[in-house]
Amino acid sequence: MTTSASRYPHAPIVEVVCGVQFGPLRWRSIDFGRLADTPAFAARFREYQDRAPMPPETAGIVLQLGEPVPDHRRVMYIEPGANRLVQVQPDRFLANWRRVQPADKCPSFGPTFQFFKDALAAFSEYAATAGRGAVTPTGYELTYINHVPLDGDPMAPFELRLAGAESRVSGGALMLDVPFPQDAGVLHLNIQSPVQRLPDMAKLAFFELTSKTSARGADMDAWFNQAHAMANQVFDEVTTEDYKRKWREAWPR
């Protein structure tokens, strides 16, 4: 399965997130620990972090230290090496791949999506057997976050060639909504440029592609494959040939 990461070996992808929303489970704080002790989670995850819960319909994932932790919290289960993790709260489940070291390269979509499905299946099994309720999806999301190093003009990596898309431009920001065929979802494009990366203060363009659907009963595999294809298409249609050539040839710094 082709992806920006496979078509462009040095693509500027720093994070990929697969997520599902569902009706709130009868979840208790003790369940976070019991989930960690299940064979599937205990074999994979070694680190756990508390976070504040994400509100519904949040585009992208922001991982921050020092967030307040309310009663209904979100817990991150992190693999050794910290590239892959899952996030659990009573009405949401997400799986992330993220770049930790500069040389980390994003895997293709297939293994990333399989990691999400395997972890979701283990979570759903625990919720059912523990009497916490069934994980019945009310929406899915797929997010790609890119950090594009800049040499000069903050909008140089981008050109807009999407027909039928609704865009909003303000200074160094571009927001674009691209509908899926047959109302199967919407892709939200968000470009902020320039921004400064901490801690080295390097200038870059923040480039996020988030697809979402609230269609109940949508086939999960079919929707994620469609969302992945849409992200590839939009990535190609809003980036310049000069930058795509760089991503084929040299790792961005």
C-alpha positions as semicolon CSV with decimal commas, in nm:
position;residue;x (nm);y (nm);z (nm)
1;M;0,000;0,000;0,000
2;T;0,155;0,330;-0,107
3;T;0,194;0,617;0,135
4;S;0,369;0,952;0,145
5;A;0,636;0,780;0,353
6;S;0,698;0,511;0,087
7;R;0,666;0,736;-0,220
8;Y;0,889;0,996;-0,052
9;P;1,146;0,809;0,160
10;H;1,243;1,135;0,332
11;A;0,895;1,277;0,378
12;P;0,865;1,527;0,668
13;I;0,610;1,316;0,860
14;V;0,663;1,341;1,236
15;E;0,341;1,180;1,362
16;V;0,058;0,954;1,242
17;V;-0,257;0,900;1,447
18;C;-0,541;0,651;1,395
19;G;-0,839;0,706;1,621
20;V;-1,192;0,596;1,700
21;Q;-1,465;0,763;1,905
22;F;-1,746;0,568;2,070
23;G;-2,019;0,605;2,330
24;P;-1,876;0,644;2,683
25;L;-1,788;0,316;2,851
26;R;-1,863;0,243;3,217
27;W;-1,493;0,298;3,278
28;R;-1,330;0,340;3,619
29;S;-0,981;0,455;3,711
30;I;-0,885;0,103;3,815
31;D;-0,947;-0,015;3,458
32;F;-0,645;0,174;3,326
33;G;-0,418;-0,041;3,543
34;R;-0,606;-0,363;3,473
35;L;-0,583;-0,295;3,099
36;A;-0,206;-0,251;3,137
37;D;-0,188;-0,596;3,301
38;T;-0,366;-0,780;3,017
39;P;-0,131;-1,008;2,818
40;A;-0,159;-0,801;2,500
41;F;-0,076;-0,470;2,671
42;A;0,179;-0,606;2,922
43;A;0,380;-0,765;2,640
44;R;0,398;-0,443;2,440
45;F;0,391;-0,136;2,664
46;R;0,642;-0,044;2,935
47;E;0,564;0,320;3,017
48;Y;0,239;0,489;3,119
49;Q;0,153;0,858;3,139
50;D;-0,161;1,040;3,253
51;R;-0,310;1,321;3,047
52;A;-0,625;1,530;3,049
53;P;-0,899;1,379;2,828
54;M;-0,940;1,500;2,473
55;P;-1,270;1,668;2,389
56;P;-1,478;1,529;2,102
57;E;-1,378;1,625;1,747
58;T;-1,021;1,734;1,826
59;A;-0,807;1,748;1,511
60;G;-0,464;1,595;1,561
61;I;-0,295;1,497;1,881
62;V;-0,097;1,731;2,104
63;L;0,128;1,563;2,356
64;Q;0,216;1,807;2,634
65;L;0,371;1,779;2,976
66;G;0,208;1,929;3,280
67;E;-0,154;1,903;3,170
68;P;-0,406;1,883;3,457
69;V;-0,542;1,533;3,518
70;P;-0,918;1,526;3,594
71;D;-1,111;1,222;3,721
72;H;-1,193;1,101;3,370
73;R;-0,843;1,107;3,237
74;R;-0,659;0,986;2,929
75;V;-0,375;0,737;2,973
76;M;-0,093;0,684;2,726
77;Y;0,059;0,335;2,699
78;I;0,405;0,370;2,542
79;E;0,626;0,109;2,375
80;P;1,002;0,092;2,445
81;G;1,170;0,346;2,222
82;A;0,859;0,570;2,249
83;N;0,784;0,569;1,874
84;R;0,451;0,392;1,917
85;L;0,183;0,441;2,179
86;V;-0,189;0,417;2,237
87;Q;-0,412;0,663;2,418
88;V;-0,720;0,550;2,610
89;Q;-1,009;0,742;2,761
90;P;-1,368;0,632;2,827
91;D;-1,498;0,751;2,488
92;R;-1,190;0,749;2,265
93;F;-0,901;0,528;2,157
94;L;-0,601;0,641;1,953
95;A;-0,278;0,485;1,829
96;N;0,024;0,699;1,738
97;W;0,349;0,661;1,556
98;R;0,577;0,958;1,621
99;R;0,930;1,059;1,533
100;V;1,147;1,061;1,844
101;Q;1,495;1,078;1,693
102;P;1,582;1,288;1,385
103;A;1,668;0,974;1,184
104;D;1,337;0,796;1,261
105;K;1,149;0,726;0,940
106;C;0,775;0,687;0,926
107;P;0,664;0,329;0,851
108;S;0,421;0,260;0,571
109;F;0,050;0,287;0,640
110;G;-0,014;-0,089;0,656
111;P;0,190;-0,164;0,972
112;T;0,071;0,158;1,139
113;F;-0,295;0,072;1,079
114;Q;-0,241;-0,290;1,190
115;F;-0,087;-0,168;1,517
116;F;-0,402;0,041;1,573
117;K;-0,634;-0,250;1,495
118;D;-0,447;-0,498;1,717
119;A;-0,441;-0,260;2,014
120;L;-0,807;-0,164;1,961
121;A;-0,907;-0,531;1,955
122;A;-0,726;-0,594;2,285
123;F;-0,886;-0,285;2,442
124;S;-1,234;-0,382;2,315
125;E;-1,193;-0,735;2,451
126;Y;-1,097;-0,605;2,794
127;A;-1,390;-0,357;2,800
128;A;-1,636;-0,634;2,712
129;T;-1,503;-0,899;2,952
130;A;-1,475;-0,646;3,238
131;G;-1,838;-0,543;3,191
132;R;-1,753;-0,189;3,087
133;G;-1,958;-0,199;2,768
134;A;-1,910;-0,252;2,397
135;V;-1,686;-0,029;2,187
136;T;-1,938;0,086;1,925
137;P;-1,771;0,338;1,692
138;T;-1,938;0,674;1,630
139;G;-1,651;0,817;1,427
140;Y;-1,299;0,758;1,296
141;E;-1,001;0,986;1,238
142;L;-0,667;0,966;1,064
143;T;-0,405;1,239;1,112
144;Y;-0,068;1,301;0,949
145;I;0,151;1,574;1,101
146;N;0,445;1,708;0,898
147;H;0,725;1,946;0,996
148;V;0,871;2,097;0,678
149;P;1,213;2,265;0,718
150;L;1,226;2,608;0,554
151;D;1,504;2,768;0,352
152;G;1,339;3,105;0,290
153;D;0,983;3,185;0,183
154;P;0,759;3,027;0,450
155;M;0,502;2,924;0,188
156;A;0,756;2,798;-0,068
157;P;0,674;2,428;-0,008
158;F;0,308;2,475;-0,097
159;E;0,088;2,540;-0,398
160;L;-0,288;2,509;-0,408
161;R;-0,416;2,288;-0,691
162;L;-0,728;2,139;-0,534
163;A;-1,055;2,190;-0,720
164;G;-1,376;2,214;-0,522
165;A;-1,210;2,264;-0,183
166;E;-1,313;2,533;0,063
167;S;-1,006;2,725;0,181
168;R;-0,938;2,991;0,442
169;V;-0,611;3,184;0,416
170;S;-0,476;3,425;0,676
171;G;-0,115;3,549;0,663
172;G;0,110;3,246;0,694
173;A;-0,183;3,013;0,764
174;L;-0,391;2,803;0,527
175;M;-0,692;2,597;0,633
176;L;-0,866;2,380;0,377
177;D;-1,165;2,144;0,396
178;V;-1,177;1,869;0,134
179;P;-1,494;1,656;0,128
180;F;-1,472;1,283;0,067
181;P;-1,677;1,133;-0,217
182;Q;-2,032;1,037;-0,119
183;D;-2,013;1,233;0,208
184;A;-1,789;0,968;0,364
185;G;-1,594;1,227;0,563
186;V;-1,391;1,547;0,543
187;L;-1,018;1,605;0,526
188;H;-0,905;1,914;0,719
189;L;-0,577;2,063;0,600
190;N;-0,397;2,302;0,835
191;I;-0,073;2,480;0,737
192;Q;0,098;2,723;0,974
193;S;0,420;2,877;0,843
194;P;0,662;2,976;0,973
195;V;0,666;2,831;1,323
196;Q;0,964;2,765;1,547
197;R;1,048;2,416;1,666
198;L;1,151;2,371;2,028
199;P;1,415;2,343;2,162
200;D;1,640;2,430;1,865
201;M;1,415;2,718;1,741
202;A;1,449;2,598;1,380
203;K;1,197;2,755;1,141
204;L;0,956;2,515;0,978
205;A;0,610;2,481;0,833
206;F;0,353;2,290;1,040
207;F;0,150;2,086;0,792
208;E;-0,137;1,871;0,924
209;L;-0,382;1,649;0,735
210;T;-0,672;1,520;0,946
211;S;-0,955;1,310;0,803
212;K;-1,271;1,249;1,005
213;T;-1,606;1,082;0,972
214;S;-1,901;1,071;1,207
215;A;-2,083;0,809;0,997
216;R;-2,208;0,536;1,228
217;G;-2,172;0,188;1,090
218;A;-1,895;0,278;0,844
219;D;-1,665;-0,014;0,761
220;M;-1,347;0,063;0,953
221;D;-1,094;-0,088;0,713
222;A;-1,260;0,064;0,407
223;W;-1,282;0,410;0,564
224;F;-0,921;0,420;0,683
225;N;-0,797;0,305;0,343
226;Q;-1,003;0,580;0,181
227;A;-0,876;0,839;0,430
228;H;-0,519;0,730;0,368
229;A;-0,568;0,764;-0,008
230;M;-0,721;1,111;0,039
231;A;-0,424;1,220;0,251
232;N;-0,184;1,102;-0,020
233;Q;-0,379;1,290;-0,285
234;V;-0,395;1,615;-0,091
235;F;-0,030;1,590;0,013
236;D;0,064;1,567;-0,355
237;E;-0,168;1,845;-0,466
238;V;-0,062;2,110;-0,214
239;T;0,316;2,058;-0,219
240;T;0,554;2,177;-0,489
241;E;0,758;1,955;-0,719
242;D;1,081;2,107;-0,584
243;Y;1,004;1,995;-0,231
244;K;0,877;1,654;-0,339
245;R;1,205;1,601;-0,519
246;K;1,390;1,684;-0,196
247;W;1,178;1,433;-0,005
248;R;1,268;1,167;-0,257
249;E;1,639;1,239;-0,228
250;A;1,743;1,384;0,109
251;W;1,626;1,363;0,470
252;P;1,493;1,699;0,593
253;R;1,687;1,852;0,881
